[in-house]
């Protein structure tokens, strides 16, 4: 599986600005395509990579070549909120 971490700079609801959220999607899709679909308004992509969920543990790693972004150590916790 692949993922993006997006930051919402100006939320449309009452949530706190600057919160980061994970978007998890299948390997068949390109990071670039998913990033474009979610790059609207005040949303920016801050990291990207690959992820797995095994025995209750989320792992993130790698780099998206199509959008030239690396994964970060803290991404696993953000992705876990989606997969957990």
Backbone as CSV, one residue per row, in Angstrom:
resi,resn,N_x,N_y,N_z,CA_x,CA_y,CA_z,C_x,C_y,C_z
1,UNK,0.841,-1.174,0.000,0.000,0.000,0.000,0.885,1.237,0.000
2,UNK,0.302,2.351,-0.428,0.992,3.634,-0.452,0.230,4.625,0.426
3,UNK,0.884,5.734,0.727,0.201,6.754,1.522,0.743,8.142,1.205
4,UNK,-0.071,9.123,1.534,0.308,10.534,1.563,-0.049,11.053,2.943
5,UNK,0.729,11.989,3.441,0.333,12.753,4.616,0.043,14.162,4.129
6,UNK,-1.169,14.626,4.411,-1.567,15.976,4.014,-1.772,16.833,5.251
7,UNK,-1.479,18.106,5.085,-1.695,19.076,6.162,-2.800,20.022,5.718
8,UNK,-3.778,20.187,6.593,-4.893,21.090,6.312,-4.558,22.441,6.935
9,UNK,-4.260,23.414,6.083,-3.844,24.729,6.563,-5.016,25.569,7.048
10,UNK,-6.142,25.435,6.370,-7.333,26.206,6.744,-8.541,25.281,6.649
11,UNK,-8.895,24.621,7.768,-10.008,23.667,7.736,-11.346,24.346,7.444
12,UNK,-12.235,23.570,6.849,-13.582,24.078,6.574,-14.524,23.793,7.733
13,UNK,-14.051,23.017,8.704,-14.865,22.764,9.896,-14.200,23.450,11.092
14,UNK,-14.513,23.035,12.278,-13.966,23.666,13.480,-12.668,23.028,13.969
15,UNK,-12.051,22.151,13.157,-10.813,21.510,13.594,-9.644,22.486,13.569
16,UNK,-8.595,22.094,14.237,-7.419,22.939,14.389,-6.628,23.036,13.082
17,UNK,-6.225,24.225,12.657,-5.390,24.355,11.462,-4.047,23.660,11.657
18,UNK,-3.512,23.112,10.584,-2.209,22.485,10.635,-2.215,21.011,10.982
19,UNK,-3.386,20.427,11.218,-3.450,18.998,11.521,-3.048,18.185,10.291
20,UNK,-2.376,17.076,10.540,-1.959,16.194,9.462,-2.835,14.950,9.435
21,UNK,-3.160,14.498,8.229,-4.021,13.341,8.029,-3.389,12.425,6.989
22,UNK,-3.628,11.120,7.121,-3.112,10.139,6.167,-4.170,9.778,5.139
23,UNK,-3.715,9.594,3.928,-4.534,9.055,2.848,-3.821,7.788,2.399
24,UNK,-4.465,6.635,2.581,-3.880,5.341,2.246,-4.581,4.816,0.992
25,UNK,-3.791,4.263,0.053,-4.359,3.821,-1.212,-3.535,2.671,-1.783
26,UNK,-4.092,1.943,-2.773,-3.407,0.765,-3.320,-2.176,1.122,-4.154
27,UNK,-1.278,0.149,-4.263,-0.042,0.331,-5.030,-0.299,0.637,-6.505
28,UNK,-1.446,0.246,-7.013,-1.746,0.462,-8.431,-1.882,1.941,-8.788
29,UNK,-2.158,2.789,-7.807,-2.284,4.223,-8.056,-0.950,4.917,-7.842
30,UNK,-0.735,5.985,-8.579,0.493,6.765,-8.415,0.308,7.824,-7.339
31,UNK,1.361,8.066,-6.568,1.318,9.137,-5.570,0.882,10.448,-6.222
32,UNK,1.412,10.736,-7.386,1.112,11.997,-8.068,-0.384,12.150,-8.336
33,UNK,-1.022,11.093,-8.803,-2.456,11.158,-9.113,-3.291,11.406,-7.865
34,UNK,-2.967,10.719,-6.781,-3.720,10.892,-5.539,-3.445,12.272,-4.943
35,UNK,-2.201,12.730,-5.031,-1.856,14.063,-4.517,-2.627,15.144,-5.268
36,UNK,-2.711,15.014,-6.578,-3.460,16.006,-7.364,-4.931,16.033,-6.985
37,UNK,-5.491,14.857,-6.745,-6.910,14.775,-6.396,-7.203,15.415,-5.044
38,UNK,-6.212,15.458,-4.169,-6.416,16.006,-2.823,-5.804,17.386,-2.644
39,UNK,-5.199,17.924,-3.669,-4.569,19.247,-3.577,-5.596,20.318,-3.961
40,UNK,-6.465,20.573,-3.019,-7.508,21.579,-3.230,-7.507,22.535,-2.047
41,UNK,-7.821,23.753,-2.302,-7.917,24.730,-1.218,-6.651,24.818,-0.400
42,UNK,-6.809,24.684,0.882,-5.703,24.860,1.819,-5.141,23.522,2.311
43,UNK,-4.963,22.570,1.407,-4.407,21.262,1.739,-3.100,21.079,0.993
44,UNK,-2.035,20.716,1.721,-0.740,20.461,1.082,-0.239,19.073,1.480
45,UNK,0.520,18.457,0.587,1.143,17.171,0.872,2.472,17.446,1.562
46,UNK,2.714,16.770,2.707,3.949,16.999,3.452,4.890,15.795,3.437
47,UNK,4.376,14.597,3.126,5.238,13.428,2.995,4.498,12.337,2.246
48,UNK,5.262,11.337,1.784,4.673,10.238,1.022,5.597,9.033,1.091
49,UNK,5.005,7.871,0.903,5.805,6.653,0.907,4.929,5.426,0.805
50,UNK,5.435,4.345,1.384,4.776,3.056,1.351,4.456,2.632,2.783
51,UNK,3.431,1.796,2.933,3.059,1.376,4.285,2.565,-0.060,4.273
52,UNK,2.661,-0.671,5.447,2.099,-2.009,5.640,1.502,-2.083,7.040
53,UNK,0.586,-3.018,7.197,-0.092,-3.244,8.474,-0.018,-4.741,8.741
54,UNK,0.814,-5.123,9.712,1.021,-6.544,9.980,1.082,-6.777,11.481
55,UNK,0.297,-7.733,11.950,0.257,-8.073,13.382,-0.008,-6.846,14.249
56,UNK,-0.865,-5.960,13.760,-1.238,-4.776,14.531,-0.221,-3.657,14.513
57,UNK,0.831,-3.789,13.705,1.887,-2.768,13.659,1.923,-2.131,12.275
58,UNK,1.913,-0.818,12.240,2.015,-0.073,10.988,3.472,0.288,10.758
59,UNK,3.943,0.020,9.549,5.292,0.415,9.145,5.188,1.347,7.943
60,UNK,6.008,2.375,7.920,6.078,3.287,6.772,7.538,3.411,6.355
61,UNK,7.747,3.592,5.069,9.113,3.687,4.558,9.115,4.261,3.144
62,UNK,10.295,4.550,2.661,10.497,4.864,1.257,10.258,6.296,0.851
63,UNK,10.097,6.428,-0.441,10.017,7.735,-1.079,9.102,7.642,-2.290
64,UNK,8.360,8.706,-2.521,7.585,8.822,-3.756,8.440,9.541,-4.776
65,UNK,8.793,8.838,-5.827,9.567,9.459,-6.906,8.701,10.418,-7.726
66,UNK,7.408,10.094,-7.862,6.551,10.906,-8.729,6.282,12.305,-8.159
67,UNK,6.322,12.454,-6.828,6.143,13.795,-6.245,7.378,14.238,-5.448
68,UNK,8.436,13.432,-5.521,9.724,13.777,-4.902,9.606,14.102,-3.420
69,UNK,8.942,13.205,-2.698,8.789,13.386,-1.250,9.163,12.102,-0.535
70,UNK,9.784,12.271,0.631,10.201,11.143,1.453,9.186,10.856,2.543
71,UNK,9.262,9.636,3.066,8.507,9.309,4.269,9.238,9.904,5.471
72,UNK,8.528,10.023,6.591,9.117,10.558,7.822,8.864,9.557,8.945
73,UNK,9.701,9.573,9.974,9.503,8.636,11.096,8.121,8.752,11.739
74,UNK,7.572,9.937,11.846,6.278,10.139,12.507,5.082,9.712,11.655
75,UNK,5.302,9.392,10.396,4.193,9.014,9.516,3.487,7.752,9.966
76,UNK,4.211,6.799,10.540,3.583,5.542,10.965,2.456,5.777,11.964
77,UNK,2.650,6.699,12.879,1.603,6.997,13.865,0.378,7.622,13.212
78,UNK,0.603,8.469,12.221,-0.515,9.130,11.528,-1.276,8.113,10.685
79,UNK,-0.554,7.237,9.986,-1.188,6.194,9.170,-1.938,5.220,10.076
80,UNK,-1.391,4.910,11.241,-2.033,3.973,12.172,-3.435,4.434,12.562
81,UNK,-3.654,5.722,12.618,-4.981,6.237,12.970,-6.006,5.857,11.899
82,UNK,-5.552,5.727,10.653,-6.449,5.347,9.555,-6.646,3.836,9.523
83,UNK,-5.566,3.088,9.701,-5.615,1.626,9.568,-5.988,0.915,10.854
84,UNK,-5.795,1.604,11.984,-5.994,0.959,13.279,-7.409,0.797,13.624
